[in-house]
Amino acid sequence: MTEPNAAAPAPLFGASDIRRLAGEMGIRPTKTLGQNFVIDGNTIRRIVAAAGVGADETVLEVGPGLGSLTLGLLDAAAQVVAVEIDPVLAGRLPATVAEWRPAAVETFHLVEADAMRVTELPVAPTALVANLPYNVAVPVVLHLLEHFPSLQHGLVMVQDEVADRLAATPGSKIYGVPSVKAAWYSHMRKAGVIGMNVFWPAPKIHSGLVAFTRHEPPATKATREQVFAVVDAAFAQRRKTLRAALSGWAGGGAEAERCLVAAGVDPTARGEVIDIAAFARIAEAKEAQA
């Protein structure tokens, strides 16, 4: 008897399948929802392989659309939870799974909702794998990492520039708020670039793959909200020194300098050169004085 997941690759959607499905449903991809459907099976296999999904895992997919990535994930994981905001697309997904992966019907869970508002799921996910709309990619990733601590790793496909920002490290010109806040939850790294011709409609820019592995946040007495407030203040005026940029947050330049010195951070440095642990120390220094 053939072991699960060991058989020859099951068929995945091609361009004609995607266009046929869309035609049957009377839909066109919309810029409002950032819909760009993957039409290349090899790209799906590449994403699933790069995600490193285990056969015992529950994968969370955001924005499954017509289901091209969903099928690949069902082949690799024990369960898939798909969150789809578009009611027309969500309504068709169960039938697509039943037609293309009949053996996986019981392991597929559909949630019709806005991923930015989801705080509960039918099954606790261990991995996030998604082709995210460009306009909401960063807030969606941060929201899911915040509300689903069971997520231990994942891979998201986003605008290539966004991928670079999420994976940026201190000292980089593109290191900023997304980089620091993502680092609170996990280690992020660039995992590849996807060309434009594997999507329908083809976007005008390349997409980037970002892989992440969760880790514990920095050891601090400050809350995540307090630390993130420092991050927001530091990068609101990123060309200013931290002493100047944090003066409003701290209640004055002198108090900002005190917090920075107490945290072991040079007050003349800029936010782009310090890591999440340093931001946590700055937040803690202020709270210790309160």
TIKOL-282124 format. One record per residue: residue in three letters; y, z negated, x of N, C-alpha, C, O in turn. Coordinates in steps of 0.1 Angstrom, whole numbers, plus 2048, in hexadecimal, padded with zeros to 3 digits. Example, Ala and Ser with C-alpha at 12.3 -4.5 7.8 and 13.67 -1.06 7.14 Angstrom:
BEGIN
Ala7C77B28847D37B287B7DF7B28847DF7AB88E Ser7EA7B98807F57B98898007B188180B7B0886 
//
This chain:
BEGIN
Met7F480080880080080080D80080980D7F9813 Thr81680880582280980D82B7FD80B82D7F9800 Glu8307F88168397EC8158467F181084B7FC812 Pro84D7E880885B7EB8038647EE80F8637E8819 Asn86D7F780C8777FC81687180382287880782B Ala86480582285D80C82E85A81B82A856822833 Ala85B81F81E85882C81A86283681F86D832824 Ala86084381D86984D82187684B81987684680D Pro88284E81F88E84C81888F85280A88C85D808 Ala89384A80189584E7F38A18577F28AA8567FB Pro8A28617E98AD86A7E88BA8627E58BB8597DD Leu8C58677EB8D28627E98DB86D7E38D78787E3 Phe8E78697DE8EF8737D88F587D7E28F88797EE Gly8F68897DE8FD8937E69098977DE90C8917D3 Ala9118A07E391E8A47DD91B8AA7CE9238A77C5 Ser9118B17CD90E8B77BF90B8AC7B590E8AD7AA Asp9038A27BA8FF8977B190C88F7AC90D88C7A1 Ile91588D7B69218857B392A88D7A992F88779F Arg92B89A7AB9348A27A292D8A37959348A378B Arg9208A47949198A578891B89977F91E899774 Leu91988D78691B88077F92987F77A92B87B76E Ala93288278294088077E94488A77394B886769 Gly93E89677394089F76893A89A75B94089B751 Glu92E89575C92888F75093088474A93088373D Met93687C75293E87174D94C87474A95486C744 Gly95088174E95E88574B96887D75397387B74E Ile96587A75F96E87376797387B77496C884778 Arg97F87777898487C78598887078D98D866788 Pro98587079A9898647A29988627A19A086B7A1 Thr99C8557A09AA85279E9B084B7AB9A98437B1 Lys9BC84F7AE9C38497BA9C683A7B69C78327BF Thr9C88387A99CC82A7A59C18207A99C58157AE Leu9B58247A79AA81B7AB9A481E7B999B8187BE Gly9AB8277C09A782A7CE9998307CF99182C7D8 Gln9958387C598783D7C59858497CD98B8547CB Asn97D8487D79788537DF9698517E19648487E8 Phe96185A7DA9538587D994C85F7E694F86A7E9 Val9428577EB93B85D7F79318677F29298647E9 Ile9318737F892887D7F391E8817FD91788C7FC Asp91C87980891387D81390987281590C866818 Gly8FC8758138F186B8148F08668218ED85A823 Asn8F286E82C8F18688398FB85E83C8F9854844 Thr90786083691285583890E84883291083E837 Ile90784982690283D81F8F88368288F982A829 Arg8EF83E82D8E58388368EB8318428E7827847 Arg8F58388488FC83285390382585090281B858 Ile90982484491081884090680D83E908801843 Val8FB8108378F18058348EB8008418E97F4843 Ala8E880984A8E28058578EC7FD85F8E87F3865 Ala8F880185F9027F98679057EC8619097E2868 Ala9037EA8549057DD84D8FA7D38518FC7C7850 Gly8EE7D88568E47CF85A8DE7C784E8DB7BB850 Val8DD7CD8438D87C58378C97C28388C17CB83B Gly8C57B68368B77B28368B17B48298B77B481F Ala8A37B682989C7B981D89C7AD8148987AF808 Asp89F7A181889F79580F8AD79280B8AF787804 Glu8B779A80D8C579780A8CA79C7FD8C57A57F7 Thr8D57957F88DC7997EC8E979F7F18F17987F7 Val8EC7AB7EE8F87B27F29027B37E78FE7B67DC Leu90E7B07EA9197B27E19207BF7E49247C17F0 Glu9217C77DA9287D47DC9347D47D39337D17C7 Val9407D77D894C7D87D09507E77CE9507EE7D8 Gly9537EB7C29567F97C094B8037C294D80C7C9 Pro9408017BB93480A7BD9378187B89308217BC Gly9418197AF9448277AA93882D7A3933828799 Leu9348397A89298407A291B83B7A791183F7A1 Gly91B8337B190F82D7B69088337C28FD8307C5 Ser91083B7CA90A8417D69068367E08FA8377E5 Leu90E82D7E390B8227ED9018187E68F98137ED Thr9038167D98FA80D7D28EB8107D48E38077D7 Leu8E881D7D38DA8217D58D581E7E38C98197E5 Gly8DD8207ED8D981D7FB8D780E7FD8CE80A804 Leu8DF8067F68DE7F87F78D27F37F08CB7E97F5 Leu8CF7F87E58C37F47DD8B67F77E68AC7F07E4 Asp8B68017EE8AB8057F78A97FA80289E7F8806 Ala8B47F48068B47EB8118B37DC80E8AD7D4816 Ala8B97D88038BA7CA7FF8B17C57F48AB7CD7ED Ala8B07B87F38A87B27E88AF7B47DB8A97B77D1 Gln8BC7B27DB8C47B37CF8D27B87D28D77B77DD Val8D87BF7C88E67C47CA8EE7C07BE8EA7C27B2 Val8F97BA7C19037B67B690F7BF7B89167BF7C2 Ala9117C87AE91C7D17AF9287CD7A59267CA79A Val9347CC7AB9407C97A39487D57A294D7DB7AB Glu94A7DA7959517E679295C7E47889597DE77D Ile9687E878B9737E57829757F077797A7EE76C Asp9707FC77A97180877196680776695B808769 Pro96A80575996080374F95781074D94B80E74A Val95C81C74F95482874E94A82875993E82B756 Leu94E82676594482677093A81B76F92E81D771 Ala93F80F76B93680476992B80775E920803760 Gly93080D75492781074991B81974C911819746 Arg91E82275691482C75A90A8277658FF82C766 Leu90E81D76D9068197788F88157758EF81977C Pro8F680C76B8E88087688DE8147658D381476A Ala8E481E75F8DB82A75C8D98327698CE83776B Thr8E38327718E183977E8D68327878CD83978C Val8D68257878CC81D78E8BE8207888B582278F Ala8BE81F77B8B18217748AB82F77789F831778 Glu8B48397788AF84777B8AB8497898A184F78C Trp8B48447928B18477A18A983C7A88A38407B2 Arg8AA8307A38A28257A989C81C79F89F81179D Pro89282279788D81B78C88680D790886804788 Ala88180D79C87A8007A08847F57A38807EA7A5 Ala8917F97A489B7EF7A88A47EA79C8AD7E379E Val8A07EE7908A87EA7848AA7DB7838B57D7780 Glu89F7D47868A07C57848A87BF7908AB7B378F Thr8AA7C679B8B17C07A68BF7C47A78C67C17B1 Phe8C47CB79D8D27D079D8D97C87928D57C7787 His8E57C37978ED7BB78E8FB7C178D9017C3798 Leu9007C478190D7CA7809177C077A9147B9770 Val9237BF78092D7B777C93A7C077A93F7C5783 Glu93E7C176D94A7C976A9567C076B9597B8762 Ala95D7C17769697B87789717BD78496D7C678B Asp97D7B77859867B97919817B079C9807A479A Ala97D7B67A79787AE7B29827A37B797D7997BC Met98F7A57B599879B7B999978F7B099F7857B3 Arg9927907A499178579B98477F79A982775793 Val97A7847A096C77F79F96B7727A896E7727B3 Thr9667687A196375B7A99557577A695074D7AD Glu94D75E79E93F75A79B93776779A93C772795 Leu92B76779F92277379E91476E79991176279B Pro90D7777938FF77378E8F676F7998EC767796 Val8F77747A58EF7707B18F876E7BD9027757BF Ala8F57647C58FE7617D08FB76C7DB8F076D7E0 Pro9067737DF90477E7E99047797F790B76F7FA Thr8FC77F7FF8FB77B80D903785816906783822 Ala90579181190B79C8189157A480F9127A5803 Leu9207A98159297B180E9297BF81492B7C0820 Val9267C980C9267D781192D7DF8079297E07FB Ala9387E580B9417EC8019497F780794E7F6812 Asn94C8017FF95680B8019628077F996380A7ED Leu96B8008009767FA7F89828037F798680B800 Pro9898037EB99580A7E999F8067F39A17FA7F6 Tyr9A68107F99AF80D8049BA8038009BE7FB808 Asn9BF8047F49CB7FC7F09C87ED7EE9D27E57EE Val9BC7E97ED9B97DB7EA9AE7D67F49A97CB7F2 Ala9AB7DD7FF9A07D98079A27CB80D9997C380D Val9AD7C88139AF7BC81A9AF7B08119A77A6813 Pro9B67B08069B57A57FC9A87A37F69A47977F4 Val9A07AE7F49937AC7EE98A7A67F898279D7F4 Val98A7AA8059817A480F98479581097B78C811 Leu99179181199578381399177B80698D770808 His9937817FB99077A7EE9817777EE97C76C7EA Leu9797817F196A77F7F09657757FB95C76D7F8 Leu96B77680796776C81196B75E80D964754810 Glu97675C80697A74F80297174A7F796D73E7F8 His96E7527ED96774D7E195874D7E29517477DA Phe9527557EC9447567ED93F7527FB93C75B803 Pro93E7457FE93A74080B92C74580E92874481A Ser92474980591774E80791775B80F90D75F815 Leu92276280F92376F81692376C82592C76682B Gln91977082C91776D83A91B77984391E77784F His91A78483E91E79084692079C83D91F79B831 Gly9257A78439277B383A92D7BE8429307BD84E Leu9307C983A9367D584093E7DB8359397DD82A Val94B7DD8389537E482E9597F083395D7F183F Met95B7FB82B96180782F96F80782997180681C Val97980883198780782D98F81283498981A83C Gln99C8138319A481D8399A38198479A380D84B Asp9A38238509A082185E9AB8188649A780F86D Glu9B78198609C28118669BF8028619C27F9869 Val9BB8008559B87F38509AC7ED8589AC7E185B Ala9A27F585B9977F086399B7EB8709977E1875 Asp9A47F28769A97EE8849B17E18829B07D988B Arg9B97DF8789C07D38769B77C78739BA7BC879 Leu9AD7C986B9A47BE86999C7BA87599A7AE877 Ala9997C387E9927C088A99A7BC8969957B98A1 Ala9A87BD8959B07BB8A09B07AD8A59AD7A489D Thr9B27AB8B29B279E8B89C079B8BE9C87A48BF Pro9C278E8C19CF78A8C69D47928D29CC7958DB Gly9E17968D29E679E8DD9E77AD8D99EE7B48E0 Ser9E17B18CF9E17BF8CA9EE7C18C29F27B88BB Lys9F37CD8C39FF7D08BB9FC7D18ACA057CF8A4 Ile9F07D38A89EC7D489A9E67C78959E27C6889 Tyr9E67BD89D9E17AF8999EB7A98909F77A9893 Gly9E77A58849F079F87A9EA7978709DF791872 Val9F07968649EB78D85A9DC7908569D4786855 Pro9D879C8549CA79F8509C179B85B9B6795858 Ser9C479D8689BC7998739BA78A8749AE786875 Val9C57838729C47748749BC76E8689B476586A Lys9C077285C9B976C8509AA7708509A276784C Ala9A777C85499877F85499177785E98677385C Ala99877486A99276C87498F75D870987757876 Trp99675986699474B86198574A85C97E74085E Tyr98075585597375584F96875B85895D756858 Ser96C76586096176C867966773874972774876 His95C77887B95F78188695E78F88195479387C Met9697978839697A587E9697AE88A9707AC894 Arg9627B98889627C48939617D188D95C7D3882 Lys9687DB8949677E988F9597EE8929547ED89C Ala9537F48879467F988894480888793980D886 Gly94F80F88794E81E88695982487E96181D878 Val95A83187F96383987795C84386F952849873 Ile96184586295B84F85996585A856970857853 Gly96086685896987285596D87484796786D83E Met97687D84497B87F83797288882E972886822 Asn96A89083496289A82D95689582694F89C81F Val95388882794788282094B87B81394387580D Phe95887D80F95D8778039618827F996488D7FD Trp96087E7EC9668877E296F87E7D996A8747D3 Pro97C8817D898388B7DF9858867EE98487A7F0 Ala98788F7F798988C8059968858079A088B803 Pro99687980D9A38728109AA87A81B9A4882822 Lys9B787681D9BE87D8279BE8768359C387A83F Ile9B686B8359B58638419A685F84399E85F83A His9A385B84F99585785299384984D99D84184A Ser98784584B98383884797D83085297783785B Gly97E82385297881B85D96E81285896F80C84D Leu96380F86095A80585C95D7F886395F7F886F Val95D7ED85C9607E08629547D785F9507D5853 Ala94D7D28699427C88679477BA8699507B8872 Phe9427B18629467A386493A79986493079C85D Thr93C78E86B93278486B939777868942773870 Arg93576F85E93C76385B93A75886693075786C His94575186894474587094C73A86A95373C860 Glu94A72E86F95272286A96172486D964729878 Pro96A72086497872186797B71787397370E875 Pro98771887998A70F88398A70087E98D6FD873 Ala9866F78879866E98849946E488399B6E488C Thr9986E08779A66DC8749A76D386899F6D485F Lys9B16CA8689B46C285C9BD6C98529BE6C5847 Ala9C26D48579CB6DC84E9C26E58449B66E8848 Thr9C76E78389BF6F082F9C16FE8329CA70283A Arg9B870782D9B971582F9C771A82A9CE722830 Glu9CC71581E9D97198199E47158229ED71D824 Gln9E370A8299EE7068329EE70E83E9F8712843 Val9E27128439E171A84F9E672884C9ED72E854 Phe9E272E8409E673B83C9F573C83A9FB74683C Ala9FC731836A0A730834A11732842A1B739843 ValA0B72C84CA1172E85AA0F73D85EA18743864 ValA0474385CA0175185FA0B75A858A1176285F AspA0D75884BA16760844A2575F84AA2C76984B AlaA2975384DA36751852A38757860A4275D863 AlaA2D756868A2E75B876A2F76A876A3677087F PheA2977186DA2978086DA33786864A35792863 AlaA3A77D85CA45783853A5078885CA57792857 GlnA52783867A5C787871A5578887FA58780888 ArgA4C791880A4379188CA4A794899A447918A3 ArgA56799899A5D79C8A5A6478F8ABA6878F8B6 LysA657858A2A6C7798A6A627708ADA567718AC ThrA677668B5A5E75C8BBA597538B0A5E7538A5 LeuA4E74D8B3A487448A9A527398A5A5273489A ArgA5A7348AFA647298ABA6D72E8A1A70727897 AlaA7273B8A2A7B740898A7474488BA79741880 AlaA6874B88DA6174F881A5C744878A5C74586C LeuA5973987EA5472D876A5E723872A5B71986D SerA6B726875A7571C872A76719863A7870E85F GlyA7572485BA7672284DA6A71A848A6B71183F TrpA5E71D84DA52716849A5270884DA4E6FF845 AlaA58705858A586F785EA636EF859A636E2859 GlyA6E6F5854A7A6EE850A846ED85BA8C6E485B GlyA846F6864A8D6F786FA876FB87CA7B6F987E GlyA8F700885A8A704892A856F989BA7B6FB8A2 AlaA8B6ED89AA876E28A2A796DE89EA706DA8A6 GluA776DD891A6A6D988BA5F6E388EA546E0891 AlaA636F088EA596FA891A556F98A0A496FA8A3 GluA5F6F68A8A5B6F58B7A526E98B9A496E98C1 ArgA556DE8B2A4D6D28B3A3E6D58AFA356D18B6 CysA3C6DC8A4A2F6DF89FA286E88AAA1C6E78AD LeuA2F6F28AFA296FB8B9A256F48C6A1A6F68CB ValA2E6EC8CBA2B6E48D7A1F6DB8D5A166DA8DD AlaA1F6D48C9A146CB8C6A066D38C59FC6CE8C7 AlaA076E08C19FC6E88BF9F86EF8CC9EE6F68CD GlyA006ED8D79FD6F38E4A007028E49FA70A8EB ValA0A7068DCA0E7148DBA1D7158E0A2570D8DD AspA1F71F8E8A2C7228EEA367268E3A337308DC ProA4171F8E0A4A7228D6A507308D7A557358CD ThrA517358E3A577428E5A4D74E8E3A507598E4 AlaA4074A8E1A367558DEA3875B8D0A3F7558C8 ArgA317668CEA3276C8C1A2476A8BAA1A7688C1 GlyA2476C8ADA1776A8A6A0C7738AAA0076F8A8 GluA0F77E8AFA057888B29FD7858BE9F378C8C1 ValA0077A8C59F87778D19F076A8CF9E97668D9 Ile9F07648C49E87588C29DD75A8B89DE7628AE Asp9D27528B99C77548B09C774A8A49D07428A3 Ile9BD74B89C9BC7438909BC7348939C172C88B Ala9B573189E9B47228A19C271D8A49C57118A1 Ala9CA7258AB9D87208AE9E071E8A19E77158A0 Phe9DF7288989E672788B9E171A8849EA71387E Ala9D57178859D070B87E9D66FE8859D96F587E Arg9D76FE8929DD6F38999EC6F18959F06E6894 Ile9F36FC893A016FC890A026F5882A0A6ED87F Ala9FA6FA8789FA6F486B9F66E586B9FD6DE864 Glu9ED6E28739E96D48749F46CB87A9F66C0875 Ala9FB6D0883A066C988AA116C587FA166BA880 LysA136CF876A1E6CC86CA186C1862A206B885E GluA0C6C385EA066B9855A056AB85BA076A1853 AlaA036AA868A0169D86EA0F69686EA0F68986E GlnA1A69D86EA2769786EA2B693860A3568B85E AlaA25699856A29697848A27689843A2A686837 
//
